[in-house]
Amino acid sequence: MNTDPDFHCEWDTVIIGGGASGMLAALQLSQLRPNSSVLIVERNPKLGKKLLMTGNGRCNLSNIGASVDYYHGSDPTFVCEPLRKYAVDDTREFFEQLGLPTMSDEFGRVYPNTQNAGSVLDCLRYNLSDYGVSVMLSTLISSVEYSKGRFILRTHNGEVIRSKSVLVATGGACAPHTGSDGNGYDILSSFGHMCLNVMPGIVQIKTRRDWVKQLSGIRLSANIALLFEDKCVREEFGEVLFTDYGVSGPASLQLSSHVSRILHENDIEHQKALSLHIDFFSDMSISDIRNELMARRAKYSHRAVDTLLVGLVQNRLATALIRSATDISFSEPISNLSDSDVVAISNRLKDSILDVEGTMGMKEAQVTIGGALTSEFDPTTMMSIYVPGLFAAGEVLDIDGDCGGFNLQWAFSSGRLAADGINIFLSGIYNE
Ligand SMILES: Cc1cc2nc3c(=O)[nH]c(=O)nc-3n(C[C@H](O)[C@H](O)[C@H](O)COP(=O)(O)OP(=O)(O)OC[C@H]3O[C@@H](n4cnc5c(N)ncnc54)[C@H](O)[C@@H]3O)c2cc1C
């Protein structure tokens, strides 16, 4: 890694952003064109700040099931070519060659064998250095112009950098403390690109019911479904974490991008028709649960009502569910529960409904929904259809993936494809 970028007065390629897509693009490009001058400009004092936070510090870097089905945006098919050319196996092989073997879990999530995001970043940094990629840290690119066949990039402290090609790999607008604060949209907009409204994706869901607050901190496995106007939008089985504002955890995070989209597309009246339905016993039918509770009523008739679900669910959840289903006092014996009380409690266990209020914001989100319109980029090269030599990759584009390694896979595939596109573009310049 060359830390003295001043030795070039003009670069072949400047990559704006030293995140997942920018670093992969730089490595791929330096392998394709060993004599090419490549500069990564990163606003943070270090590369890959967000990468270190991924997968709870373990870096869920891909998913063996990655296909167009797991991606969203105004045209999700835009991912097909990048994912075809640089599929999951290629990503794993690429990292293997960088010295980072990977493994996958039962959900198809791919992690480094070390289970440590720091080692992913280390492998990338050392290889960037080995391949002679230059890096300018603590430098924000504040504007980019195109003049006489060259890009003129201005930094926050007034420096000017010239380049034959530019890759915008600035990320989206979520988790702005990591450096991706949406300024990449301004850079692309200045070249006439349209950037769609951005929203938080893979983010905690806020709910209305007060009884959820009593559950704050409880973590369990459940089936959770998102319904809009009584139709199921999507359901997931997995870990749900109750919080004082609503729900988090992998299963609900997976539904959250749909919440953002539905809230964005509907007026306040319709937004009220959005709800979460939690099934705490997805492996039992409602009649089996009723029978179980009827049997408990007979067997434990002398005990207090709030002990009815002891051993079935955590105590705090049990009391919250019973309280939300019946008016009976907890000091009364279980034998005083009526049949309709038992039915109501069974229904809560199978289908607890939480009205959705919204989501947490961009600060908490793991991915950005929306961004630069993909129809204005060539999916075989990632080059702008308006400005030859201008490329974009990663989250700055209007593509967001599900939770589970799909977003990093997108950043890697699109970054590497952009490097191929830049290679073709530069070859054209040098052959002129
Ligand atoms: C907490 C968290 C956990 C996540 N976990 C996972 C996970 O396990 N698996 C997964 O697949 N995805 C995960 N993601 C999402 C994934 O990290 C992103 O989708 C991915 O990093 C996007 O890559 P990128 O290169 O497009 O942008 P980023 O990784 O955001 O990199 C953009 C870089 O550009 C820099 N930059 C921005 N503007 C400028 C400028 N003008 N000048 C200079 N530098 C600039 C930023 O500082 C940043 O370093 C997670 C996200 C978060 C926030």
The ligand as a Tripos MOL2 file, in Angstrom:
@<TRIPOS>MOLECULE
LIG
   53    58     1     0     0
SMALL
NO_CHARGES

@<TRIPOS>ATOM
      1 C1        -23.7480   -3.0000   11.8260 C.3       1 LIG1
      2 C2        -23.7280   -3.5790   10.4360 C.ar      1 LIG1
      3 C3        -23.5980   -4.9430   10.2700 C.ar      1 LIG1
      4 C4        -23.6180   -5.4880    8.9860 C.ar      1 LIG1
      5 N1        -23.4370   -6.8290    8.8470 N.ar      1 LIG1
      6 C5        -23.4270   -7.3750    7.6170 C.ar      1 LIG1
      7 C6        -23.1510   -8.7500    7.4390 C.ar      1 LIG1
      8 O1        -22.8310   -9.4760    8.3860 O.2       1 LIG1
      9 N2        -23.2110   -9.2600    6.1790 N.ar      1 LIG1
     10 C7        -23.5020   -8.4750    5.0950 C.ar      1 LIG1
     11 O2        -23.5630   -8.9990    3.9840 O.2       1 LIG1
     12 N3        -23.6990   -7.1590    5.2250 N.ar      1 LIG1
     13 C8        -23.6530   -6.5900    6.4570 C.ar      1 LIG1
     14 N4        -23.8350   -5.2390    6.5850 N.ar      1 LIG1
     15 C9        -23.9950   -4.4240    5.3550 C.3       1 LIG1
     16 C10       -22.6420   -4.2470    4.6330 C.3       1 LIG1
     17 O3        -21.6580   -3.9080    5.5860 O.3       1 LIG1
     18 C11       -22.7260   -3.1600    3.5680 C.3       1 LIG1
     19 O4        -23.7650   -3.4480    2.6780 O.3       1 LIG1
     20 C12       -21.4120   -3.0590    2.7960 C.3       1 LIG1
     21 O5        -20.3550   -2.7190    3.6580 O.3       1 LIG1
     22 C13       -21.5030   -2.0070    1.6960 C.3       1 LIG1
     23 O6        -20.2390   -1.8960    1.0870 O.3       1 LIG1
     24 P1        -19.8450   -0.5690    0.3070 P.3       1 LIG1
     25 O7        -18.4460   -0.7460   -0.1360 O.co2     1 LIG1
     26 O8        -20.8560   -0.2560   -0.7150 O.co2     1 LIG1
     27 O9        -19.9380    0.5860    1.3850 O.3       1 LIG1
     28 P2        -19.1740    0.7640    2.7920 P.3       1 LIG1
     29 O10       -18.6830   -0.5220    3.2870 O.co2     1 LIG1
     30 O11       -20.1190    1.5500    3.6160 O.co2     1 LIG1
     31 O12       -17.9050    1.6430    2.4230 O.3       1 LIG1
     32 C14       -18.0110    2.9600    1.9320 C.3       1 LIG1
     33 C15       -16.7500    3.7050    2.3280 C.3       1 LIG1
     34 O13       -16.6980    4.9350    1.6120 O.3       1 LIG1
     35 C16       -16.2030    5.9450    2.4840 C.3       1 LIG1
     36 N5        -16.6680    7.2230    1.9360 N.ar      1 LIG1
     37 C17       -17.9410    7.6350    1.7770 C.ar      1 LIG1
     38 N6        -17.9720    8.8240    1.1380 N.ar      1 LIG1
     39 C18       -16.6760    9.1830    0.8990 C.ar      1 LIG1
     40 C19       -16.0720   10.3120    0.2660 C.ar      1 LIG1
     41 N7        -16.8090   11.3020   -0.2830 N.pl3     1 LIG1
     42 N8        -14.7250   10.3710    0.2220 N.ar      1 LIG1
     43 C20       -13.9610    9.3720    0.7660 C.ar      1 LIG1
     44 N9        -14.4880    8.2780    1.3600 N.ar      1 LIG1
     45 C21       -15.8400    8.1750    1.4130 C.ar      1 LIG1
     46 C22       -16.7920    5.5870    3.8290 C.3       1 LIG1
     47 O14       -16.0620    6.1550    4.8820 O.3       1 LIG1
     48 C23       -16.7280    4.0590    3.8090 C.3       1 LIG1
     49 O15       -15.5250    3.5810    4.3750 O.3       1 LIG1
     50 C24       -23.7940   -4.6520    7.8430 C.ar      1 LIG1
     51 C25       -23.9180   -3.2760    8.0300 C.ar      1 LIG1
     52 C26       -23.8780   -2.7370    9.2980 C.ar      1 LIG1
     53 C27       -23.9930   -1.2400    9.4740 C.3       1 LIG1
@<TRIPOS>BOND
     1     1     2 1
     2     2     3 ar
     3     2    52 ar
     4     3     4 ar
     5     4     5 ar
     6     4    50 ar
     7     5     6 ar
     8     6     7 ar
     9     6    13 1
    10     7     8 2
    11     7     9 ar
    12     9    10 ar
    13    10    11 2
    14    10    12 ar
    15    12    13 ar
    16    13    14 ar
    17    14    15 1
    18    14    50 ar
    19    15    16 1
    20    16    17 1
    21    16    18 1
    22    18    19 1
    23    18    20 1
    24    20    21 1
    25    20    22 1
    26    22    23 1
    27    23    24 1
    28    24    25 2
    29    24    26 1
    30    24    27 1
    31    27    28 1
    32    28    29 2
    33    28    30 1
    34    28    31 1
    35    31    32 1
    36    32    33 1
    37    33    34 1
    38    33    48 1
    39    34    35 1
    40    35    36 1
    41    35    46 1
    42    36    37 ar
    43    36    45 ar
    44    37    38 ar
    45    38    39 ar
    46    39    40 ar
    47    39    45 ar
    48    40    41 1
    49    40    42 ar
    50    42    43 ar
    51    43    44 ar
    52    44    45 ar
    53    46    47 1
    54    46    48 1
    55    48    49 1
    56    50    51 ar
    57    51    52 ar
    58    52    53 1
@<TRIPOS>SUBSTRUCTURE
     1 LIG1         1 GROUP 0 **** ****
